[in-house]
Amino acid sequence: MRKYSLISIVWVLTLLFMACDPQEMDDYELGQALTEDDVAFSVSPKADQPMW
C-alpha cells in the first residue's frame, strides 16, 4: 500500500511541474499592424445571391 501512495505522490508532483513549466517557446511576434494601404476589399453582388 505504501508503494502505491509513493507512486501516486510522484505522479502528482510530476503533473504539477509539467503544468507549471511552459512547454513551448513563447517568442512569437505578430509583426506590423496592417494599414489601410495594405488591404483592399471589393464586393460585387450577384443577381442570384444578393448581399442583404
PyMOL Python script that loads the backbone (N, CA, C, O; Angstrom):
from pymol import cmd

cmd.read_pdbstr("""\
ATOM      1  N   MET A   1       0.827  -1.193   0.000  1.00  0.00           N
ATOM      2  CA  MET A   1       0.000   0.000   0.000  1.00  0.00           C
ATOM      3  C   MET A   1       0.871   1.258   0.000  1.00  0.00           C
ATOM      4  O   MET A   1       0.545   2.249  -0.653  1.00  0.00           O
ATOM      5  N   ARG A   2       1.958   1.206   0.723  1.00  0.00           N
ATOM      6  CA  ARG A   2       2.866   2.351   0.793  1.00  0.00           C
ATOM      7  C   ARG A   2       3.486   2.621  -0.580  1.00  0.00           C
ATOM      8  O   ARG A   2       3.735   3.768  -0.949  1.00  0.00           O
ATOM      9  N   LYS A   3       3.729   1.538  -1.331  1.00  0.00           N
ATOM     10  CA  LYS A   3       4.314   1.671  -2.657  1.00  0.00           C
ATOM     11  C   LYS A   3       3.379   2.453  -3.585  1.00  0.00           C
ATOM     12  O   LYS A   3       3.832   3.315  -4.338  1.00  0.00           O
ATOM     13  N   TYR A   4       2.085   2.157  -3.531  1.00  0.00           N
ATOM     14  CA  TYR A   4       1.123   2.836  -4.396  1.00  0.00           C
ATOM     15  C   TYR A   4       0.950   4.295  -4.012  1.00  0.00           C
ATOM     16  O   TYR A   4       0.765   5.140  -4.888  1.00  0.00           O
ATOM     17  N   SER A   5       1.004   4.605  -2.745  1.00  0.00           N
ATOM     18  CA  SER A   5       0.884   6.003  -2.334  1.00  0.00           C
ATOM     19  C   SER A   5       2.123   6.791  -2.749  1.00  0.00           C
ATOM     20  O   SER A   5       2.015   7.962  -3.113  1.00  0.00           O
ATOM     21  N   LEU A   6       3.296   6.167  -2.699  1.00  0.00           N
ATOM     22  CA  LEU A   6       4.509   6.838  -3.151  1.00  0.00           C
ATOM     23  C   LEU A   6       4.461   7.098  -4.649  1.00  0.00           C
ATOM     24  O   LEU A   6       4.848   8.173  -5.107  1.00  0.00           O
ATOM     25  N   ILE A   7       3.988   6.118  -5.412  1.00  0.00           N
ATOM     26  CA  ILE A   7       3.853   6.294  -6.862  1.00  0.00           C
ATOM     27  C   ILE A   7       2.832   7.390  -7.170  1.00  0.00           C
ATOM     28  O   ILE A   7       3.037   8.182  -8.089  1.00  0.00           O
ATOM     29  N   SER A   8       1.743   7.441  -6.418  1.00  0.00           N
ATOM     30  CA  SER A   8       0.736   8.484  -6.625  1.00  0.00           C
ATOM     31  C   SER A   8       1.296   9.859  -6.337  1.00  0.00           C
ATOM     32  O   SER A   8       1.019  10.805  -7.074  1.00  0.00           O
ATOM     33  N   ILE A   9       2.069   9.986  -5.289  1.00  0.00           N
ATOM     34  CA  ILE A   9       2.677  11.280  -4.949  1.00  0.00           C
ATOM     35  C   ILE A   9       3.652  11.706  -6.037  1.00  0.00           C
ATOM     36  O   ILE A   9       3.687  12.881  -6.404  1.00  0.00           O
ATOM     37  N   VAL A  10       4.439  10.781  -6.555  1.00  0.00           N
ATOM     38  CA  VAL A  10       5.379  11.108  -7.630  1.00  0.00           C
ATOM     39  C   VAL A  10       4.623  11.559  -8.870  1.00  0.00           C
ATOM     40  O   VAL A  10       5.039  12.516  -9.523  1.00  0.00           O
ATOM     41  N   TRP A  11       3.516  10.892  -9.214  1.00  0.00           N
ATOM     42  CA  TRP A  11       2.711  11.287 -10.372  1.00  0.00           C
ATOM     43  C   TRP A  11       2.139  12.687 -10.193  1.00  0.00           C
ATOM     44  O   TRP A  11       2.172  13.493 -11.123  1.00  0.00           O
ATOM     45  N   VAL A  12       1.625  12.976  -9.026  1.00  0.00           N
ATOM     46  CA  VAL A  12       1.037  14.295  -8.771  1.00  0.00           C
ATOM     47  C   VAL A  12       2.106  15.373  -8.873  1.00  0.00           C
ATOM     48  O   VAL A  12       1.876  16.412  -9.492  1.00  0.00           O
ATOM     49  N   LEU A  13       3.261  15.143  -8.280  1.00  0.00           N
ATOM     50  CA  LEU A  13       4.336  16.135  -8.361  1.00  0.00           C
ATOM     51  C   LEU A  13       4.820  16.312  -9.796  1.00  0.00           C
ATOM     52  O   LEU A  13       5.121  17.431 -10.213  1.00  0.00           O
ATOM     53  N   THR A  14       4.897  15.231 -10.548  1.00  0.00           N
ATOM     54  CA  THR A  14       5.304  15.330 -11.947  1.00  0.00           C
ATOM     55  C   THR A  14       4.299  16.145 -12.753  1.00  0.00           C
ATOM     56  O   THR A  14       4.691  16.996 -13.551  1.00  0.00           O
ATOM     57  N   LEU A  15       3.022  15.897 -12.554  1.00  0.00           N
ATOM     58  CA  LEU A  15       1.991  16.651 -13.274  1.00  0.00           C
ATOM     59  C   LEU A  15       2.003  18.120 -12.893  1.00  0.00           C
ATOM     60  O   LEU A  15       1.787  18.982 -13.746  1.00  0.00           O
ATOM     61  N   LEU A  16       2.251  18.418 -11.621  1.00  0.00           N
ATOM     62  CA  LEU A  16       2.320  19.823 -11.201  1.00  0.00           C
ATOM     63  C   LEU A  16       3.490  20.536 -11.852  1.00  0.00           C
ATOM     64  O   LEU A  16       3.352  21.672 -12.306  1.00  0.00           O
ATOM     65  N   PHE A  17       4.643  19.879 -11.903  1.00  0.00           N
ATOM     66  CA  PHE A  17       5.801  20.505 -12.532  1.00  0.00           C
ATOM     67  C   PHE A  17       5.609  20.658 -14.025  1.00  0.00           C
ATOM     68  O   PHE A  17       6.047  21.653 -14.601  1.00  0.00           O
ATOM     69  N   MET A  18       4.971  19.706 -14.660  1.00  0.00           N
ATOM     70  CA  MET A  18       4.734  19.801 -16.106  1.00  0.00           C
ATOM     71  C   MET A  18       3.702  20.882 -16.411  1.00  0.00           C
ATOM     72  O   MET A  18       3.798  21.548 -17.442  1.00  0.00           O
ATOM     73  N   ALA A  19       2.726  21.067 -15.540  1.00  0.00           N
ATOM     74  CA  ALA A  19       1.686  22.067 -15.777  1.00  0.00           C
ATOM     75  C   ALA A  19       2.223  23.473 -15.577  1.00  0.00           C
ATOM     76  O   ALA A  19       1.765  24.403 -16.242  1.00  0.00           O
ATOM     77  N   CYS A  20       3.163  23.650 -14.697  1.00  0.00           N
ATOM     78  CA  CYS A  20       3.682  24.981 -14.400  1.00  0.00           C
ATOM     79  C   CYS A  20       4.801  25.386 -15.348  1.00  0.00           C
ATOM     80  O   CYS A  20       5.072  26.577 -15.499  1.00  0.00           O
ATOM     81  N   ASP A  21       5.445  24.444 -15.976  1.00  0.00           N
ATOM     82  CA  ASP A  21       6.566  24.716 -16.862  1.00  0.00           C
ATOM     83  C   ASP A  21       6.051  24.938 -18.278  1.00  0.00           C
ATOM     84  O   ASP A  21       5.328  24.087 -18.798  1.00  0.00           O
ATOM     85  N   PRO A  22       6.402  26.066 -18.928  1.00  0.00           N
ATOM     86  CA  PRO A  22       5.940  26.257 -20.309  1.00  0.00           C
ATOM     87  C   PRO A  22       6.541  25.194 -21.222  1.00  0.00           C
ATOM     88  O   PRO A  22       7.737  24.911 -21.156  1.00  0.00           O
ATOM     89  N   GLN A  23       5.711  24.614 -22.063  1.00  0.00           N
ATOM     90  CA  GLN A  23       6.135  23.504 -22.897  1.00  0.00           C
ATOM     91  C   GLN A  23       6.559  23.922 -24.297  1.00  0.00           C
ATOM     92  O   GLN A  23       7.085  23.098 -25.045  1.00  0.00           O
ATOM     93  N   GLU A  24       6.346  25.171 -24.668  1.00  0.00           N
ATOM     94  CA  GLU A  24       6.750  25.624 -25.987  1.00  0.00           C
ATOM     95  C   GLU A  24       7.324  27.020 -25.881  1.00  0.00           C
ATOM     96  O   GLU A  24       7.125  27.717 -24.886  1.00  0.00           O
ATOM     97  N   MET A  25       8.028  27.413 -26.903  1.00  0.00           N
ATOM     98  CA  MET A  25       8.650  28.730 -26.910  1.00  0.00           C
ATOM     99  C   MET A  25       7.577  29.804 -26.994  1.00  0.00           C
ATOM    100  O   MET A  25       6.579  29.640 -27.696  1.00  0.00           O
ATOM    101  N   ASP A  26       7.783  30.890 -26.286  1.00  0.00           N
ATOM    102  CA  ASP A  26       6.804  31.975 -26.292  1.00  0.00           C
ATOM    103  C   ASP A  26       7.386  33.235 -26.925  1.00  0.00           C
ATOM    104  O   ASP A  26       7.076  34.347 -26.497  1.00  0.00           O
ATOM    105  N   ASP A  27       8.221  33.063 -27.935  1.00  0.00           N
ATOM    106  CA  ASP A  27       8.825  34.212 -28.600  1.00  0.00           C
ATOM    107  C   ASP A  27       8.139  34.529 -29.928  1.00  0.00           C
ATOM    108  O   ASP A  27       8.796  34.923 -30.892  1.00  0.00           O
ATOM    109  N   TYR A  28       6.817  34.357 -29.974  1.00  0.00           N
ATOM    110  CA  TYR A  28       6.062  34.649 -31.182  1.00  0.00           C
ATOM    111  C   TYR A  28       5.838  36.148 -31.304  1.00  0.00           C
ATOM    112  O   TYR A  28       5.706  36.856 -30.306  1.00  0.00           O
ATOM    113  N   GLU A  29       5.799  36.612 -32.528  1.00  0.00           N
ATOM    114  CA  GLU A  29       5.519  38.021 -32.789  1.00  0.00           C
ATOM    115  C   GLU A  29       4.465  38.119 -33.886  1.00  0.00           C
ATOM    116  O   GLU A  29       4.425  37.290 -34.795  1.00  0.00           O
ATOM    117  N   LEU A  30       3.626  39.119 -33.796  1.00  0.00           N
ATOM    118  CA  LEU A  30       2.598  39.339 -34.809  1.00  0.00           C
ATOM    119  C   LEU A  30       3.112  40.152 -35.982  1.00  0.00           C
ATOM    120  O   LEU A  30       2.584  40.036 -37.087  1.00  0.00           O
ATOM    121  N   GLY A  31       4.111  40.957 -35.771  1.00  0.00           N
ATOM    122  CA  GLY A  31       4.615  41.801 -36.844  1.00  0.00           C
ATOM    123  C   GLY A  31       3.918  43.146 -36.829  1.00  0.00           C
ATOM    124  O   GLY A  31       3.259  43.511 -35.855  1.00  0.00           O
ATOM    125  N   GLN A  32       4.072  43.878 -37.920  1.00  0.00           N
ATOM    126  CA  GLN A  32       3.493  45.209 -38.027  1.00  0.00           C
ATOM    127  C   GLN A  32       1.982  45.117 -38.230  1.00  0.00           C
ATOM    128  O   GLN A  32       1.483  44.194 -38.874  1.00  0.00           O
ATOM    129  N   ALA A  33       1.274  46.077 -37.675  1.00  0.00           N
ATOM    130  CA  ALA A  33      -0.175  46.146 -37.873  1.00  0.00           C
ATOM    131  C   ALA A  33      -0.466  46.601 -39.302  1.00  0.00           C
ATOM    132  O   ALA A  33       0.269  47.418 -39.856  1.00  0.00           O
ATOM    133  N   LEU A  34      -1.532  46.077 -39.896  1.00  0.00           N
ATOM    134  CA  LEU A  34      -1.913  46.443 -41.253  1.00  0.00           C
ATOM    135  C   LEU A  34      -2.481  47.859 -41.288  1.00  0.00           C
ATOM    136  O   LEU A  34      -3.134  48.307 -40.346  1.00  0.00           O
ATOM    137  N   THR A  35      -2.223  48.535 -42.369  1.00  0.00           N
ATOM    138  CA  THR A  35      -2.775  49.872 -42.567  1.00  0.00           C
ATOM    139  C   THR A  35      -3.820  49.801 -43.676  1.00  0.00           C
ATOM    140  O   THR A  35      -4.025  48.746 -44.277  1.00  0.00           O
ATOM    141  N   GLU A  36      -4.466  50.903 -43.940  1.00  0.00           N
ATOM    142  CA  GLU A  36      -5.482  50.949 -44.999  1.00  0.00           C
ATOM    143  C   GLU A  36      -4.863  50.725 -46.370  1.00  0.00           C
ATOM    144  O   GLU A  36      -5.539  50.238 -47.276  1.00  0.00           O
ATOM    145  N   ASP A  37      -3.600  51.069 -46.539  1.00  0.00           N
ATOM    146  CA  ASP A  37      -2.930  50.868 -47.828  1.00  0.00           C
ATOM    147  C   ASP A  37      -2.590  49.401 -48.073  1.00  0.00           C
ATOM    148  O   ASP A  37      -2.435  48.988 -49.223  1.00  0.00           O
ATOM    149  N   ASP A  38      -2.473  48.606 -47.003  1.00  0.00           N
ATOM    150  CA  ASP A  38      -2.082  47.204 -47.136  1.00  0.00           C
ATOM    151  C   ASP A  38      -3.231  46.293 -47.542  1.00  0.00           C
ATOM    152  O   ASP A  38      -2.993  45.213 -48.082  1.00  0.00           O
ATOM    153  N   VAL A  39      -4.451  46.696 -47.298  1.00  0.00           N
ATOM    154  CA  VAL A  39      -5.592  45.825 -47.585  1.00  0.00           C
ATOM    155  C   VAL A  39      -6.514  46.477 -48.609  1.00  0.00           C
ATOM    156  O   VAL A  39      -6.603  47.701 -48.700  1.00  0.00           O
ATOM    157  N   ALA A  40      -7.191  45.635 -49.373  1.00  0.00           N
ATOM    158  CA  ALA A  40      -8.164  46.127 -50.349  1.00  0.00           C
ATOM    159  C   ALA A  40      -9.304  45.118 -50.418  1.00  0.00           C
ATOM    160  O   ALA A  40      -9.072  43.913 -50.516  1.00  0.00           O
ATOM    161  N   PHE A  41     -10.524  45.613 -50.369  1.00  0.00           N
ATOM    162  CA  PHE A  41     -11.703  44.768 -50.435  1.00  0.00           C
ATOM    163  C   PHE A  41     -12.544  45.184 -51.619  1.00  0.00           C
ATOM    164  O   PHE A  41     -12.640  46.365 -51.951  1.00  0.00           O
ATOM    165  N   SER A  42     -13.148  44.202 -52.249  1.00  0.00           N
ATOM    166  CA  SER A  42     -14.074  44.516 -53.332  1.00  0.00           C
ATOM    167  C   SER A  42     -15.283  43.602 -53.190  1.00  0.00           C
ATOM    168  O   SER A  42     -15.158  42.424 -52.857  1.00  0.00           O
ATOM    169  N   VAL A  43     -16.433  44.160 -53.445  1.00  0.00           N
ATOM    170  CA  VAL A  43     -17.681  43.410 -53.342  1.00  0.00           C
ATOM    171  C   VAL A  43     -18.437  43.596 -54.641  1.00  0.00           C
ATOM    172  O   VAL A  43     -18.631  44.718 -55.108  1.00  0.00           O
ATOM    173  N   SER A  44     -18.857  42.497 -55.212  1.00  0.00           N
ATOM    174  CA  SER A  44     -19.675  42.574 -56.425  1.00  0.00           C
ATOM    175  C   SER A  44     -20.859  41.630 -56.242  1.00  0.00           C
ATOM    176  O   SER A  44     -20.713  40.414 -56.369  1.00  0.00           O
ATOM    177  N   PRO A  45     -22.019  42.186 -55.947  1.00  0.00           N
ATOM    178  CA  PRO A  45     -23.201  41.351 -55.725  1.00  0.00           C
ATOM    179  C   PRO A  45     -23.669  40.670 -57.016  1.00  0.00           C
ATOM    180  O   PRO A  45     -23.510  41.203 -58.114  1.00  0.00           O
ATOM    181  N   LYS A  46     -24.237  39.505 -56.854  1.00  0.00           N
ATOM    182  CA  LYS A  46     -24.791  38.762 -57.990  1.00  0.00           C
ATOM    183  C   LYS A  46     -26.311  38.810 -57.924  1.00  0.00           C
ATOM    184  O   LYS A  46     -26.884  39.028 -56.857  1.00  0.00           O
ATOM    185  N   ALA A  47     -26.947  38.611 -59.038  1.00  0.00           N
ATOM    186  CA  ALA A  47     -28.401  38.686 -59.086  1.00  0.00           C
ATOM    187  C   ALA A  47     -29.039  37.522 -58.306  1.00  0.00           C
ATOM    188  O   ALA A  47     -30.082  37.700 -57.676  1.00  0.00           O
ATOM    189  N   ASP A  48     -28.418  36.338 -58.345  1.00  0.00           N
ATOM    190  CA  ASP A  48     -28.998  35.196 -57.657  1.00  0.00           C
ATOM    191  C   ASP A  48     -28.536  35.087 -56.184  1.00  0.00           C
ATOM    192  O   ASP A  48     -29.093  34.296 -55.423  1.00  0.00           O
ATOM    193  N   GLN A  49     -27.532  35.872 -55.788  1.00  0.00           N
ATOM    194  CA  GLN A  49     -27.065  35.890 -54.391  1.00  0.00           C
ATOM    195  C   GLN A  49     -26.900  37.336 -53.939  1.00  0.00           C
ATOM    196  O   GLN A  49     -25.782  37.850 -53.921  1.00  0.00           O
ATOM    197  N   PRO A  50     -27.992  37.998 -53.576  1.00  0.00           N
ATOM    198  CA  PRO A  50     -27.864  39.398 -53.138  1.00  0.00           C
ATOM    199  C   PRO A  50     -27.112  39.485 -51.803  1.00  0.00           C
ATOM    200  O   PRO A  50     -27.079  38.533 -51.023  1.00  0.00           O
ATOM    201  N   MET A  51     -26.522  40.635 -51.573  1.00  0.00           N
ATOM    202  CA  MET A  51     -25.741  40.826 -50.350  1.00  0.00           C
ATOM    203  C   MET A  51     -26.616  40.876 -49.105  1.00  0.00           C
ATOM    204  O   MET A  51     -26.196  40.407 -48.047  1.00  0.00           O
ATOM    205  N   TRP A  52     -27.800  41.422 -49.200  1.00  0.00           N
ATOM    206  CA  TRP A  52     -28.631  41.586 -47.988  1.00  0.00           C
ATOM    207  C   TRP A  52     -29.768  40.685 -48.008  1.00  0.00           C
ATOM    208  O   TRP A  52     -30.571  40.683 -47.074  1.00  0.00           O
TER     209      TRP A  52
END
""", "prot")
cmd.dss("prot")
cmd.show_as("cartoon", "prot")
cmd.util.cbc("prot")
cmd.orient("prot")
